[in-house]
Amino acid sequence: MINDRPIEELGVGVESAGVSTGRADPRLQYQTVPGVDSTVDQTLVGSTGLAFVDRREITINIYTVGSAHDIVAVKTLIGGLHGGVVSISWRNLPGTYEGRLSVGEWIDLVTRRGETASRATLTVNAGPLCVGKEERIRLSTGENAVRVGGNRPVWPRFELSLTGYSKAVRVLDYAGRFVEFTSSSTMTGSAVFDLDPMKRVTRINSNHRAMTLASTPFALNPGMNQLMVSGASGTLSYRPAYYL
């Protein structure tokens, strides 16, 4: 599927070569140190101790058969995706890969019946992880046990209702990292912490508000996480991430 749409609705089928998922290499860094055998590992790792990984290429070999008019219509439809960000999935994947799609050269053949058979390769420069649908978990004031799916850390979004009797709202994880707002007076209404560094949003009552300088935004690891919520209750949302 492309953008949650069966590929057949675009007027094409997938050739026998099928879909190829390229590898996503880990970003490794080693330093030579005088007097030390081998090298010193200086690879940057995430909260689970795993190295971050680069993007990967996913190729889809497609074909279509029809009249000259039909072929042009299909190429027009497919060409409209060229250079755009798409999501792709197939078979029993737990989610989608997302990235920019490029359309390769078309090869046209005329059949004995006068129809045109065309084939091409679609290439998606995708992120390394297969990302699942959003999941939401209810959070209460106090300690919460949260199970996160997938096999890679994920950035959470907290949407909280303030208790109305606290001058601070805080979400603390098991490692001592936290995000918080503080005020000189009691706070009412709602608060949002979206910790994804690509779109980080922090708000109080729909107004942009900076977290405290001591705040340390954190990702949630796959498996069980312990969160302590102070001054509020609400929901946690995230999209499970898989390296496959």
Secondary structure, 3 states (H helix, E strand, C coil): CECCECHHHHCCEEEEEEEEECCCCECCCEECCCCCCCCEECCCECCCCCECECCEEEEEEEEEEECHHHHHHHHHHHHCCCCCEEEECCCCCCCEEEEEEEECCCEEEECCCCCEEEEEEEEEEECCCEECCCEEEEECCEEEEEEECECECECCEEEEEECCCCCEEEEEECCCCEEEEECCCCCCCEEEEECCCCCCEEEECCEECCCCCCCCCCCECCEEEEEEEECEEEEEEECCEECC
